[in-house]
Amino acid sequence: MEGAMAAFLAPSPNSVAMPSILRAVPALGIASSQAPMRLAPICLATTVATPKERSSYSAAVSAVSSLLVENQEQYDGDTAKRNLYGDPGKIFVGNLPTHLEKSDIRDFFQVFGSIRDVILIRDHNNPEKNAGYCFVFFEGSSPHSSAVKAREMDGAQFHGRPLRVKLDDGRWERARKEERNAWALGAEGKVARSDWHQEREHQSQIFREALTKKLISAVSVQSAFDRIEKPKRGDYSMLVTYYAKRGDKHSARAIFEKMRAARIPPNVHVYTSLVHAYAMANDMRGAVLCADDMSAEGIQPNEATYSVIISGFARSKNIKAAEYWFKKAQVDGLAANIVIYNNIIEAHCKVGNMEKALALWLEMQEQGMVSSLKIFNVLMDGYCRAGEEEKCLAIFSQIKIAGYEPTIVSYGCLINLYSKLGKMEKAVDVSKQMKAEGVLHNKKTYTMLMNGYVRVGDCAGAFATFESMYSEGIKPDVMVFNALVSAFSKNNEMHEAVQILQRMQREGHYPTTQTYTILIDGYARHGNIEMALETVQTMMKTGCQPSAATYNAILNGLVHEGQIDRAAAILEDMLKAGVSPNQRSYTILIEGYAKLGDIGTAFEYFKSIKKAGFIVDVFAYSSLLKACCKAGRMQTAFAVIQEMKAAGIESNTYIYNILLDGWAQRGDIWEAADLMQQMRRSGLTPDIHTYTSFVNACCKAGDMVRAVEAVEEMKRMSLEPNLQTYTTLIHGWSSAAYPEKALAAFEEMKRQGVKPDQAVYHCLVTSLLSRAAVARDTVIEGIISVTSEMVTLGYLVDSCTAEYWQSFLRSAEKIPGPLTEAVERTFHS
């Protein structure tokens, strides 16, 4: 024994000199007889654990362990001081009936003192039963005294059995320590307690490795988990987390309940993973209920839990709920960390509340938190959504000031911003700057560029970007192909769109329902309904089932073509195909009947939305309002507005514009003016459509002075009149028999860079010709000038218009002259 101790205490090259430790024994208050036992862990902690040295100290460890057992009888002082690893308030309770639960044991022993915890050991083979023993932990000012009193119950009858109650002697902790030492000193890794444990650890390791593989199915992961006999809480936790990341709340819940059935109590980490599963599945009600269950079980949600919930509400754009949980975290005493701040800032950015997002960012900095690169990117994305170029660029400049280098996400925000604004030259400049900084494009940034070209109708640019991907070795995926199909479809280049779809198939990508829906929308949008329906049959043959969005594209096309009855029949076809119409389906039909002024049928489809269980949104209400206004049923329209308010939907600028259009059609200038005042009182700013509708009301009422005042007010509000505004004004002057004023408005229109369309030319010439008979010399120059422009632009008139204009010419010129010659040049030959 002495030789072993000498070997153990001998200094190693990287250890503290043992003689100095031995000299310190008296100063530490350790009796010489206790030194071997008390110094063993100190020596072990200071020993270098290289493989060679581990084996040399193995015998010493065994000797020390033996010495501990031999000398244990000598130390009968205070238990808490005597035991190297013991808990002063811990007792062992054995010979328990296997059906007992924690609550039964707690109720029995709590008479001796406050109990901190009861650890009931479960049976390996049947988790429904306990293993016949447990550990009870007392707390309070003197837990050891409570444990000593409880020891007196040794031998007492409990549920028909004599209890075995012992004070904690640290045996279990020593066994665990020795097992860890065996692992540290052994050359063959951790020593399993049994073959069963070794097999379980092996299967658990296989399961964990399966989780790290990217191209593995959920079925394979589940199978790897099922092969673990009696999984541990860590295994359950990782599987719940795996399903959470996939947004599979049902599988996550099933594993969670399976863990409970195995009598393994969930901890805060497992609960947080379950909350995450519901949040990823966009079921925030379920996520909140999980958090409530946590609290009900006495498990306090941590920062990660709150962060997951706030992030979930941010994704669903429920800013009120996100704010509530952000404040709740602070009330519950959790310090808001950078992750929580990042999520609440992101929530405000997604709903366009950039002022609040910026205020939170500044608040975070005031609390001494260093902004992460992710927060900068979130703010940039928010300003990108809001289309605020200058502020987005300001945040981008702050990235380098903060010591970060812009990443692909940072540059992607700028590319996305300019693509959405249609500023493709600037988007390309950012792309070049990105490459110069050594940041390479990915599929997402290329897709952003392609979508930008789609918005401006530049199919060539979109296709060139597509080819650039290939040249850089980036293989396009289905999303990229879909963007290109969309580019050609929106530009009515359907042959090219079909060729892209075929190329997609040749390269091993299967067109999705979305791919076919884009193609169908292209056909329907441009009036080729038959090809749209034929494409539906094609997609079904390939195994792609049409969605509600697919049928909605056809409905849109039919409504646009005025084939409302056929559109209603398509709705029946949807139901036969097993596709349930969504809210948009009904709204499209309401819009169709609104154009016809068929308010009765529009209301029937409006009721269908409610019957189907959908929550009526502002789009459905706006479509119904259009039907009311088209039919001149303004009182009914105001009843719809009242129902909107009752449903908690506030009127926006778009709703007010619909109502203004209704009053404008009736020429009721007073109601239109009152509506504009209501709009301003509601905090809404009239837009160009609002003013144009009001101008139309003035023109219909014949109050051209007020119409001109409204146009001037527009300009003061930095709203430049558009084509519709000038067209309305020219119609107004023409109807009021002031063709000279109409011509003046026409000339101003061109000076402002607004290009007149064919309808404006027709209206103006008709107005001027109506005055030709009584004021020929006044209008002849204008007519010749305007008709000359029409010929240059190719705006020729049909036979009906030509016949109508000739009736004016015969009154103005008895013998055909310059006026007749100029006007007849616009007739089709």
PyMOL commands that set and color helices and strands:
alter all, ss='L'
color gray80, all
select helices_A, chain A and resi 2-9+18-23+32-45+51-74+79-82+102-112+143-151+171-185+195-212+218-226+233-246+249-261+268-280+284-296+303-315+319-331+338-350+354-366+373-386+389-401+408-421+424-436+443-455+459-471+478-490+494-506+513-525+529-541+548-560+564-576+583-596+599-611+618-630+634-646+653-666+669-681+688-701+704-716+723-735+739-751+758-772+776-793+799-812+818-824
alter helices_A, ss='H'
color red, helices_A
select strands_A, chain A and resi 90-94+115-122+130-138+157-158+161-162+164-167
alter strands_A, ss='S'
color yellow, strands_A
deselect
rebuild
show_as cartoon
